């Protein structure tokens, strides 16, 4: 295991918690734990995820975004295109 990665990730948890305590709207998405739980099946080597690993990472992002933006707000202005694209991605992933 990469102890330096674990130490770095633990530091990120602290930074996010401090930021949240200071009123910042931030979320930490854990990409390490689910991949590390099954590296043999989710990675081509110890650095690059395979297709199954990419699906796991995508699901982590989806879960975080879905939790953060559900229900999806009605977008307006210049952010409309970004929200519309994200909505399409969410809908495809849910189906």
Protein Blocks (a to p, Z undefined) as FASTA:
>chain_A
ZZklmmmmmmmmmmmmmmmmnopacddddfklmmmmmmmlmpfblmbccfklmmmmmmmm
mmmmmmmmpccdddehjllmmmmmmmmmmmmmmZZ
